[in-house]
Amino acid sequence: MLCLHTGDWRTERPVFDNDKCNACGFCYIYCPPQCVVDDEDGIHYKADLDYCKGCGVCARECPKGAITMAPEGDYSDACPA
């Protein structure tokens, strides 16, 4: 079961860890294509994977290390069993 829409140009995608996130918004501010959006909880953020280029700027700018880059095709964190 594939839960994400991806482009064939992206090799990595951001994975957000809300337990580490302090909701500073740096990922939202520094994302070049502005594909970081509010999470459903209204406090944290997530990537709109329809537009994410996989550049990793969000992960590099996160002061808490709450964003990691996962290889595209590894959906173990995205699809609940």
Helices and strands as residue ranges (DSSP letters): E 12-16, H 26-30, E 36-38, E 45-47, H 57-61, E 67-71
